[in-house]
Amino acid sequence: MRPVAFGEALPAGTRLTLFSDDKPDRFFTVISFWLDETSGVALELKTGVPSYQVEDEEGRTHLLIHVPIEEEN
């Protein structure tokens, strides 16, 4: 297993582990990956929003997205 940056194009079937300091690790399998240009426009971003459709260990489908949060001045 190797670390990946969010937004890296991963093929279907790739296993992901999300690590968190305050929650247990979560395990997913990638169903599909895409850059969602529509969400990027709606969120006033210049580029698409990286998105993964994944399945958890219990067979539930999730959408993982990463939207940068701007720091307040």
N, C-alpha and C positions, 0 to 999 in steps of 0.2 A: 504494500500500500504506500502511496506517496501523497503528499499534500498538493492540493490544487487551488488555484485562485478562483474565486467566484466569477463566473463568466467564461471560464474555459469550456470550449465545446467538448462535451463528453458523449461518447456513443451510448445508445440504448443498452441496458444491461450492466452498466458500470455501477459498482457499489460505492455509496458515499456514507461517510460518518460525519455528523455534525457534532462538534465539541462545544460545550458550554461550561462556564465556571460555576453557574448556579443551578444547572439542570443535568440530568443524566445524559450520556451520549445518545444520539438518535441515529438509526441506521436506515438508509433508503437505497432503492435501486432506481436508476435513471430510466424513464420511459422515453422522454424526448427533451431536446434542448433547442432553444431559439432565442434570437434577439427580437424582442417585441417592439417594433417601431411605433405602433399605435400608443402603447403605454408611455413610451418616451415622449411623444408629442403631448399627451394628456398631462404628463407630469412636468412639462416645460423643460425637458432635458434635450440636449443636442443630439444624443445618440439613442439607440434602442436600449431597452432594459433587458439584461440577461435573465432568462427564465428557464427553470428546469421543471418538467412535470415528472414527479417521482412517486414511487409506491413504498409505503412503510412495511415493517415486518408483519403487520396484521392485514395487509392487502388494501389499505386505504390509500387513495390518491391525493397528493398534495401538489401545490404550485409553489416553488421556491423562487423568490425574486429578490434582487438586491437593488435598493434605491438609496443613493447616497443622501445622507442627512447633512444639510449645510449647517455649519457652526454659526451660532449667534455671536454678533460682535458686541 
